[in-house]
Amino acid sequence: MNRRNLIKYGLATLSAAALPSAALAYPDRPIRLVVPFSPGGATDVVGRLWADRMKPLLGTVVVENKGGGGGIIGATDVARSQPDGHTFLFGNTSTQVLLPAIHANPPYDPVKDFAGVYILAVSPNSIVVHASVPVRTLQELIAYAKANPGKLSYGSAGAGTMTNLAGELFKQLIGVSDITHIPYKGAAPGLKDLAGGIIPMMTPNIGGPLLQLHAAGKVRVLAVMAERRLKIAPDIPTTAEAGLPGLIAANFNGLFAPAGVPKAIIDDIAQATRGAMADETVQQPMIKSGFEPIPDSSPEAAQRAVESELARWLPIIKKIGFTQ
């Protein structure tokens, strides 16, 4: 068996033991995985889970948290890296879609400067209200917003984030423009104010802390902005089921390489990742964090995800007039 077939066999079977380094032409040094956010966040957690599963096959995988600029600093670093298969980005919808779309002069092109490898999971947004808001369904919220002009506001994790754009999309779809946006520095402080009744509404990603507040009756999650109900919250309807099918918003988390990395390397990494994603011990931590794992992605699917989300969100961002 030649070197090429040996690594392909090892990656495909996800061998528990590292292949002998002398037998491998690739990698010939540690793999660098750039997570463009601070440690401990949702993207960081999933990225480190991937790195741990790849180490038996690829040897040393160094996770480097390179935050700043909402993720644009770390993403730019990877876009400018040598395309030799030793540097990858663990990015999301913000780095691959929203940031390039809202910046007047983005430092990278998400389609031309990156090669998609695999989308591991998606984290849908939701429509949530404080318990004091007199609504229990999405349709009741829409009616309330129309009957009470200027009374509602919504919190987001920050200007230009998916939570911000999800709120603006909601406003566009229901034809109510006077719901005030209140940006926070992250989702956690926004959820705290929502639970305390300081803000009446929020559009956060689904996650454990939010569902705990929902179960305690402090907030009501009216709908998830997804095409199907979530494994972690099967009792919460989708926006389509709640009567607003166009309200779809989610953060994808996935692996991207600098453009120019040999296709054989990308295909092998994607195949190894697909094998890992079939493992329940990989899926369960994601599900508990509010993610929907994707067991059947591919380089082509990852690239399509970026291109389709860009096509969908660019007109919305243009209509909002949001730029940086």
C-alpha positions in Angstrom: 0.0 0.0 0.0 1.5 3.4 -1.0 1.6 6.4 1.2 -1.4 8.0 -0.5 -3.6 5.0 0.0 -2.3 4.5 3.5 -3.4 7.9 4.8 -6.6 7.6 2.9 -7.3 4.3 4.6 -6.4 5.6 8.0 -8.6 8.7 7.6 -11.5 6.8 6.3 -11.5 4.3 9.1 -10.8 6.8 11.9 -8.2 4.5 13.4 -7.9 5.0 17.2 -4.1 4.8 16.9 -2.0 7.4 15.2 -0.5 6.2 11.9 3.3 5.9 12.0 4.6 9.3 11.1 7.3 7.9 8.9 4.7 6.4 6.6 2.9 9.7 6.0 3.7 12.4 3.4 1.1 14.6 5.0 1.1 16.2 7.5 4.8 16.7 8.1 4.3 19.1 11.0 1.6 20.1 13.4 -1.8 21.2 12.0 -2.9 24.7 13.1 -6.6 25.2 13.7 -7.5 28.9 14.0 -10.7 29.6 16.0 -11.3 33.3 15.4 -13.1 33.8 18.7 -12.2 33.8 22.4 -11.9 30.4 24.3 -15.1 28.9 25.7 -17.6 30.1 23.1 -19.8 27.8 21.1 -17.6 27.8 18.0 -14.5 27.2 20.1 -16.1 24.2 21.8 -17.1 22.5 18.5 -13.7 23.4 17.0 -11.8 21.8 19.9 -14.1 18.7 19.7 -13.0 18.3 16.0 -9.3 18.8 16.9 -9.5 16.1 19.6 -11.0 13.6 17.2 -8.4 14.3 14.4 -5.3 14.1 16.6 -5.0 10.2 16.4 -5.0 10.6 12.6 -3.1 13.8 12.0 -0.8 14.0 15.0 -0.5 17.3 16.8 -3.5 19.7 16.1 -2.8 23.0 17.8 -5.9 25.1 18.4 -5.2 28.8 18.3 -7.8 31.3 19.5 -7.3 34.4 17.5 -10.2 36.7 18.3 -10.9 40.3 17.5 -13.1 42.2 15.0 -15.9 39.8 15.5 -13.8 37.0 14.0 -12.4 38.9 11.0 -8.8 38.9 12.3 -8.5 35.2 12.7 -10.3 34.5 9.4 -8.0 37.0 7.6 -4.9 35.2 9.0 -6.0 31.9 7.6 -7.0 33.4 4.2 -3.4 34.7 3.8 -1.8 31.5 5.1 0.2 29.1 2.8 -2.3 26.6 1.2 -0.3 23.6 2.2 -2.9 21.8 4.3 -1.3 22.7 7.7 -3.6 25.7 8.6 -7.4 25.6 8.8 -10.1 28.0 10.0 -12.9 26.9 12.2 -15.3 29.5 11.1 -19.0 30.2 11.1 -21.7 32.3 9.4 -20.3 35.5 10.8 -16.8 35.0 9.4 -17.8 33.4 6.1 -21.0 35.4 5.3 -21.9 38.4 7.5 -18.6 40.1 8.1 -17.6 40.1 4.5 -21.1 41.3 3.5 -21.3 44.2 6.0 -17.7 45.6 5.6 -17.2 48.2 2.9 -13.7 46.9 2.2 -13.5 43.3 3.5 -10.0 41.9 3.9 -10.9 38.7 2.2 -13.4 37.2 -0.2 -15.2 34.3 1.5 -15.7 32.4 -1.7 -12.5 33.0 -3.6 -10.1 33.0 -0.6 -11.3 29.9 1.1 -12.1 26.3 0.3 -14.9 24.7 2.2 -14.1 21.4 3.9 -17.1 20.5 6.1 -20.0 22.1 7.9 -20.2 20.3 11.3 -23.2 21.8 12.9 -25.8 24.6 12.8 -27.2 26.7 15.7 -30.6 28.1 14.8 -31.8 31.4 16.2 -35.1 31.8 18.0 -37.8 34.3 18.9 -38.0 34.8 22.6 -40.0 37.1 24.9 -40.0 37.9 28.6 -42.8 36.2 30.6 -44.5 39.6 31.0 -45.2 40.0 27.3 -48.8 39.0 26.8 -48.2 36.5 24.0 -47.8 32.8 23.8 -47.4 32.2 20.1 -45.5 33.8 17.2 -48.7 34.9 15.6 -49.8 36.6 18.9 -46.4 38.4 19.0 -46.9 39.7 15.4 -50.4 40.9 16.3 -49.1 42.6 19.5 -46.2 44.3 17.6 -48.7 45.7 15.0 -51.2 46.8 17.7 -48.6 48.5 19.9 -46.3 50.6 17.6 -43.0 51.6 19.2 -43.6 49.5 22.3 -41.3 46.5 21.5 -37.5 46.3 21.4 -35.3 43.3 20.9 -31.8 42.5 22.1 -29.0 41.0 20.1 -25.4 39.8 20.6 -24.2 42.8 18.8 -24.6 44.9 15.7 -24.0 42.9 12.6 -24.3 39.5 14.3 -26.8 36.9 13.1 -29.0 37.7 16.1 -29.2 41.3 14.9 -30.0 40.3 11.3 -32.5 37.7 12.5 -34.4 40.5 14.3 -34.3 42.7 11.3 -35.5 39.9 9.1 -38.4 39.4 11.5 -39.3 43.1 11.2 -39.1 43.0 7.4 -41.3 40.0 7.1 -44.1 41.3 9.4 -43.9 44.8 8.1 -43.2 46.5 11.4 -40.2 48.8 11.4 -40.4 50.4 14.8 -39.1 47.5 16.9 -36.0 49.0 18.4 -32.7 47.1 18.2 -30.7 46.9 21.4 -27.2 45.5 20.8 -25.2 43.9 23.6 -21.6 42.7 23.8 -22.5 39.1 23.4 -25.6 37.0 24.0 -25.1 36.4 27.7 -25.7 39.9 28.9 -28.7 40.2 26.6 -30.2 37.0 28.0 -29.6 38.3 31.5 -31.6 41.5 30.8 -34.3 39.5 29.0 -34.7 37.2 32.0 -34.9 40.3 34.2 -37.5 42.0 32.1 -35.3 44.9 31.1 -35.9 44.1 27.5 -39.1 42.4 26.2 -37.7 40.3 23.3 -34.5 38.7 21.9 -33.5 36.7 18.9 -30.7 34.4 20.3 -29.3 31.1 19.2 -30.8 28.2 20.9 -28.6 26.9 23.8 -28.7 25.4 27.2 -29.0 28.6 29.3 -31.8 29.9 27.1 -33.7 26.6 27.4 -33.2 26.6 31.2 -34.8 30.1 31.4 -37.6 28.8 29.1 -38.2 25.8 31.4 -38.3 28.0 34.5 -41.0 30.2 32.9 -38.9 33.3 33.0 -38.9 33.6 29.2 -40.9 32.0 26.4 -39.3 30.6 23.3 -42.0 31.1 20.7 -40.3 29.5 17.7 -37.0 28.3 16.3 -35.8 29.8 13.0 -35.1 26.4 11.5 -36.7 24.2 8.9 -37.2 21.4 11.4 -37.6 21.1 15.1 -34.5 20.7 17.2 -33.4 17.6 18.9 -32.7 19.5 22.1 -36.2 21.2 22.0 -38.7 19.0 20.2 -41.6 20.8 21.8 -40.8 24.2 20.3 -42.3 24.8 16.9 -40.4 26.1 13.9 -41.2 29.5 12.4 -42.8 27.8 9.5 -45.1 25.8 11.8 -45.8 29.1 13.6 -46.9 30.8 10.4 -43.8 32.7 9.3 -41.9 30.3 7.0 -39.5 32.9 5.6 -37.9 33.5 9.1 -34.9 31.2 8.8 -31.7 32.1 10.5 -28.8 30.1 12.0 -25.1 30.1 12.6 -23.2 27.3 10.8 -19.9 26.1 12.2 -17.4 24.5 9.9 -14.0 23.8 8.7 -12.4 26.0 5.9 -9.0 26.0 4.3 -7.1 28.7 2.5 -7.9 28.6 -1.3 -5.4 26.4 -3.1 -5.0 23.6 -0.7 -4.8 20.4 -2.7 -8.2 18.8 -3.3 -6.9 15.4 -2.2 -6.1 16.8 1.3 -9.4 18.5 1.6 -11.3 15.4 0.5 -9.4 13.3 3.1 -10.0 15.7 5.9 -13.7 15.9 5.0 -13.9 12.1 4.9 -12.3 11.8 8.3 -14.7 14.5 9.7 -17.7 12.7 8.3 -16.6 9.5 10.1 -16.2 11.5 13.4 -19.6 13.1 13.0 -21.3 9.7 12.7 -20.2 9.0 16.3 -22.9 9.6 19.0 -20.2 10.7 21.5 -19.4 13.6 19.1 -23.0 14.5 18.4 -24.3 14.5 21.9 -22.1 17.4 23.3 -23.2 19.5 20.3 -26.9 18.7 20.7 -26.7 19.6 24.4 -25.2 23.0 23.4 -28.1 23.7 21.0 -26.4 22.6 17.8 -27.8 20.4 15.2 -25.0 18.1 14.0 -24.5 17.5 10.3 -23.3 13.9 9.6 -23.3 14.1 5.8 -21.6 17.3 4.8 -18.8 17.6 2.2 -16.4 20.2 0.7 -19.0 20.9 -2.0 -21.8 21.3 0.5 -19.7 23.6 2.7 -19.0 25.8 -0.3 -22.6 25.8 -1.3 -23.6 26.8 2.2 -21.4 29.9 2.1 -22.6 30.9 -1.4 -26.3 30.4 -0.7 -26.2 32.2 2.6 -24.4 35.1 1.0 -27.1 35.3 -1.7 -29.8 35.2 0.9 -28.4 37.7 3.4 -26.9 40.3 1.1 -30.3 41.8 0.0 -31.4 41.9 3.6 -28.2 43.6 4.7 -28.5 46.1 1.8 -32.1 46.9 2.8 -31.1 47.5 6.4 -28.3 49.7 5.2 -25.8 48.2 7.6 -22.1 48.7 6.8 -18.9 49.0 8.7 
